[in-house]
Amino acid sequence: MSFFNFQTDKKVKICVIGDMMLDHYINGSCDRISPEAPVQIVDVSGETYSLGGAGNVLKNLQAFGCEGSIISISGNDDISRSDRRD
């Protein structure tokens, strides 16, 4: 049963306007709490990055078969500058 009733002969076109984000997930296990503060000590086993914010919306629309485009702006910080050197 489909919740969306898209016509099969037409491609749905949607433009997403919003903030682009990069989500950073750190995976691991926690076996203890720090004795200095009430924080977890995590044994990191991996990390992943994925689109967040408006980028996630666009990714989900494309998964439904929509033709999507996005309008967003970039900040003026070290991370968003194209001339950044690592």
Backbone as a chain_set.jsonl record, in Angstrom:
{"seq": "MSFFNFQTDKKVKICVIGDMMLDHYINGSCDRISPEAPVQIVDVSGETYSLGGAGNVLKNLQAFGCEGSIISISGNDDISRSDRRD", "coords": {"N": [[0.85, -1.179, 0.0], [0.673, 2.121, -0.945], [1.505, 5.325, 0.297], [1.751, 7.571, -1.143], [0.505, 8.945, -4.1], [1.692, 9.125, -6.822], [1.658, 9.989, -10.246], [2.477, 7.667, -12.729], [3.344, 8.286, -15.274], [4.34, 10.824, -15.184], [7.014, 12.802, -13.965], [7.596, 13.882, -10.744], [8.514, 17.092, -9.781], [10.373, 18.833, -7.488], [11.466, 21.597, -5.59], [13.677, 22.197, -3.031], [14.121, 24.43, -0.422], [16.372, 25.622, 1.883], [18.411, 25.128, 4.87], [21.507, 23.574, 4.432], [23.099, 20.829, 5.888], [25.667, 18.908, 7.472], [25.55, 15.885, 8.847], [27.161, 14.242, 11.501], [27.966, 11.177, 12.652], [29.027, 9.264, 15.372], [30.02, 6.098, 16.087], [29.985, 3.545, 18.55], [30.781, 1.791, 21.603], [29.749, 1.847, 25.032], [31.037, 1.284, 28.144], [31.462, 2.282, 30.63], [31.272, 5.018, 33.028], [32.741, 8.222, 33.297], [34.958, 8.944, 36.005], [35.469, 11.555, 36.738], [33.48, 13.238, 35.814], [29.931, 13.227, 35.052], [29.838, 11.717, 32.464], [29.781, 9.644, 29.546], [32.205, 7.166, 28.687], [33.337, 6.457, 25.599], [34.1, 3.855, 23.43], [35.21, 4.25, 20.418], [34.151, 2.943, 17.365], [33.722, 3.566, 14.772], [32.785, 6.064, 12.295], [30.383, 8.076, 10.588], [29.215, 10.161, 7.919], [26.485, 12.096, 6.804], [23.927, 13.627, 4.729], [22.163, 16.351, 6.136], [19.42, 18.334, 7.448], [18.001, 20.406, 4.952], [19.227, 19.006, 2.922], [18.849, 16.331, 3.63], [16.091, 16.151, 3.325], [15.89, 16.466, 0.533], [17.298, 14.159, -0.277], [15.547, 12.16, 0.664], [13.246, 12.732, -0.87], [14.208, 12.111, -3.425], [14.546, 9.39, -3.09], [11.92, 8.585, -3.176], [11.445, 8.822, -5.836], [11.161, 11.324, -6.925], [12.075, 14.195, -8.879], [14.494, 16.257, -7.839], [15.675, 19.479, -6.751], [17.844, 21.897, -5.188], [18.004, 24.847, -3.175], [20.202, 26.787, -1.459], [22.299, 28.534, 0.9], [25.723, 29.324, 1.642], [27.802, 29.558, 4.518], [30.171, 31.961, 5.898], [32.598, 30.807, 6.935], [35.453, 28.906, 8.157], [35.046, 26.209, 7.443], [33.255, 26.254, 5.269], [34.509, 27.64, 3.225], [35.816, 27.545, -0.059], [38.503, 27.619, -0.634], [39.821, 26.409, 1.39], [42.425, 24.755, 3.092], [43.561, 21.655, 4.158]], "CA": [[0.0, 0.0, 0.0], [1.479, 3.337, -1.066], [0.93, 6.529, 0.882], [1.856, 8.611, -2.155], [-0.17, 8.539, -5.316], [2.322, 9.808, -7.934], [1.349, 9.462, -11.567], [3.663, 6.982, -13.236], [3.794, 8.856, -16.54], [4.907, 12.152, -14.936], [8.036, 12.882, -12.926], [7.323, 14.965, -9.808], [9.666, 17.974, -9.621], [10.255, 19.598, -6.255], [12.635, 22.381, -5.21], [13.797, 22.329, -1.583], [14.839, 25.64, -0.018], [16.653, 25.531, 3.312], [19.78, 25.001, 5.359], [22.212, 22.315, 4.215], [23.895, 20.451, 7.047], [26.37, 17.638, 7.395], [25.412, 15.17, 10.112], [28.323, 13.436, 11.843], [27.597, 10.156, 13.626], [30.137, 8.514, 15.933], [29.518, 4.809, 16.557], [30.849, 2.888, 19.513], [30.131, 1.191, 22.764], [30.053, 2.506, 26.31], [31.03, 0.316, 29.24], [31.637, 2.919, 31.933], [31.079, 6.455, 33.19], [33.957, 8.882, 33.763], [34.931, 9.262, 37.437], [35.598, 13.001, 36.943], [32.239, 13.931, 35.438], [28.899, 12.259, 34.642], [29.832, 11.548, 31.002], [30.099, 8.291, 29.111], [33.463, 6.901, 27.997], [32.933, 5.708, 24.41], [35.119, 3.197, 22.619], [34.75, 4.569, 19.062], [34.403, 1.887, 16.384], [33.57, 4.107, 13.424], [32.011, 7.3, 12.163], [29.796, 8.275, 9.266], [28.682, 11.481, 7.596], [25.359, 12.055, 5.869], [23.248, 14.902, 4.544], [21.183, 16.721, 7.146], [18.629, 19.516, 7.113], [17.344, 20.388, 3.645], [19.857, 17.954, 2.128], [18.174, 15.083, 3.967], [14.773, 16.208, 2.685], [16.111, 16.197, -0.885], [17.674, 12.747, -0.404], [14.332, 11.362, 0.846], [12.382, 12.932, -2.037], [14.77, 11.351, -4.536], [14.263, 7.98, -2.818], [10.539, 8.362, -3.611], [11.375, 8.923, -7.283], [10.962, 12.706, -7.349], [13.221, 14.916, -9.422], [14.648, 17.342, -6.888], [16.763, 20.449, -6.798], [17.946, 22.54, -3.88], [18.505, 26.213, -3.082], [20.741, 27.012, -0.127], [23.448, 29.431, 0.909], [26.848, 28.833, 2.422], [28.301, 30.524, 5.48], [31.485, 32.549, 5.67], [33.479, 30.294, 7.978], [36.558, 28.102, 7.649], [34.574, 24.953, 6.874], [32.534, 26.441, 4.011], [35.324, 28.292, 2.182], [36.315, 26.599, -1.064], [39.963, 27.671, -0.699], [40.323, 25.852, 2.649], [43.462, 23.731, 2.964], [43.682, 20.802, 5.367]], "C": [[0.895, 1.241, 0.0], [0.754, 4.524, -0.443], [0.917, 7.673, -0.116], [1.254, 8.093, -3.445], [0.395, 9.327, -6.5], [1.888, 9.164, -9.241], [2.607, 8.848, -12.149], [4.18, 7.578, -14.53], [4.395, 10.253, -16.377], [5.916, 12.067, -13.808], [7.719, 14.087, -12.04], [8.604, 15.765, -9.626], [9.434, 18.868, -8.413], [11.561, 20.328, -6.001], [12.603, 22.577, -3.698], [14.625, 23.582, -1.293], [15.092, 25.542, 1.485], [18.122, 25.379, 3.613], [20.326, 23.611, 5.052], [23.069, 22.056, 5.444], [24.609, 19.144, 6.751], [26.279, 16.995, 8.768], [26.612, 14.256, 10.31], [27.912, 12.474, 12.952], [28.849, 9.412, 14.067], [29.55, 7.246, 16.552], [30.509, 4.198, 17.53], [30.05, 2.284, 20.642], [30.599, 1.901, 24.034], [29.931, 1.461, 27.42], [31.142, 0.967, 30.613], [31.39, 4.416, 31.854], [32.381, 7.037, 33.746], [33.865, 9.175, 35.262], [35.005, 10.767, 37.718], [34.31, 13.771, 36.684], [31.213, 12.891, 35.005], [28.77, 12.178, 33.106], [30.257, 10.128, 30.666], [31.478, 8.246, 28.458], [33.124, 5.975, 26.836], [34.154, 5.141, 23.717], [34.649, 3.304, 21.165], [35.139, 3.45, 18.103], [34.25, 2.385, 14.952], [32.794, 5.408, 13.439], [31.517, 7.425, 10.728], [29.31, 9.719, 9.147], [27.512, 11.294, 6.641], [24.721, 13.438, 5.779], [22.223, 15.127, 5.646], [20.423, 17.951, 6.7], [17.928, 19.363, 5.776], [17.946, 19.32, 2.733], [19.228, 16.599, 2.387], [16.786, 15.021, 3.337], [14.9, 15.872, 1.201], [16.453, 14.733, -1.122], [16.44, 11.845, -0.281], [13.373, 11.515, -0.322], [12.888, 12.13, -3.232], [14.557, 9.857, -4.343], [12.836, 7.612, -3.212], [10.379, 8.482, -5.125], [11.113, 10.329, -7.798], [12.239, 13.244, -7.989], [13.387, 16.169, -8.573], [15.81, 18.258, -7.199], [16.749, 21.184, -5.463], [18.495, 23.95, -4.022], [18.937, 26.419, -1.634], [21.878, 28.01, -0.225], [24.513, 28.841, 1.81], [27.334, 29.937, 3.351], [29.683, 31.032, 5.114], [32.416, 32.121, 6.814], [34.546, 29.394, 7.344], [36.085, 26.834, 6.93], [33.968, 25.163, 5.487], [33.332, 27.122, 2.926], [35.891, 27.26, 1.233], [37.826, 26.572, -1.129], [40.608, 27.097, 0.562], [41.34, 24.748, 2.374], [43.559, 22.952, 4.273], [45.109, 20.586, 5.744]], "O": [[1.771, 1.382, 0.854], [-0.449, 4.704, -0.63], [0.162, 8.632, 0.04], [1.47, 6.944, -3.831], [-0.325, 10.11, -7.12], [1.764, 7.942, -9.332], [3.683, 9.44, -12.072], [5.351, 7.393, -14.86], [4.91, 10.812, -17.346], [5.709, 11.359, -12.822], [7.587, 15.202, -12.544], [9.66, 15.196, -9.348], [8.426, 19.569, -8.328], [12.639, 19.759, -6.172], [11.615, 23.067, -3.151], [15.704, 23.764, -1.858], [14.155, 25.396, 2.27], [18.971, 25.486, 2.728], [19.698, 22.601, 5.367], [23.693, 22.974, 5.975], [24.196, 18.376, 5.883], [26.855, 17.492, 9.736], [27.03, 13.57, 9.378], [27.554, 12.895, 14.052], [29.643, 8.977, 13.232], [28.691, 7.314, 17.431], [31.722, 4.319, 17.358], [28.819, 2.269, 20.634], [31.69, 2.469, 24.092], [28.883, 0.844, 27.611], [30.949, 0.311, 31.637], [31.31, 5.0, 30.773], [33.043, 6.409, 34.572], [32.817, 9.606, 35.744], [34.645, 11.21, 38.809], [34.083, 14.831, 37.268], [31.589, 11.782, 34.626], [27.734, 12.524, 32.537], [31.001, 9.494, 31.415], [31.87, 9.18, 27.759], [32.678, 4.847, 27.046], [35.121, 5.855, 23.45], [33.788, 2.538, 20.733], [36.303, 3.056, 18.032], [34.619, 1.678, 14.014], [32.224, 5.802, 14.456], [32.15, 6.944, 9.788], [29.036, 10.392, 10.141], [27.55, 10.428, 5.767], [24.942, 14.3, 6.63], [21.505, 14.208, 6.039], [20.754, 18.547, 5.675], [17.331, 18.324, 5.493], [17.255, 18.785, 1.866], [19.086, 15.797, 1.464], [16.355, 13.966, 2.871], [14.115, 15.087, 0.67], [15.951, 14.128, -2.069], [16.301, 10.88, -1.032], [12.745, 10.54, -0.733], [12.098, 11.539, -3.967], [14.403, 9.126, -5.321], [12.564, 6.459, -3.545], [9.284, 8.266, -5.645], [10.866, 10.51, -8.99], [13.342, 12.798, -7.674], [12.524, 17.047, -8.583], [16.794, 17.863, -7.825], [15.781, 21.109, -4.705], [19.34, 24.218, -4.876], [18.146, 26.249, -0.705], [22.363, 28.298, -1.319], [24.238, 27.97, 2.635], [27.281, 31.116, 3.003], [30.287, 30.583, 4.14], [32.945, 32.952, 7.553], [34.531, 29.156, 6.137], [36.667, 26.438, 5.92], [34.155, 24.32, 4.61], [32.87, 27.18, 1.786], [36.39, 26.22, 1.662], [38.397, 25.603, -1.628], [41.806, 27.277, 0.783], [41.12, 23.9, 1.509], [43.631, 23.536, 5.355], [45.391, 19.9, 6.726]]}, "num_chains": 1, "name": "protein.A"}
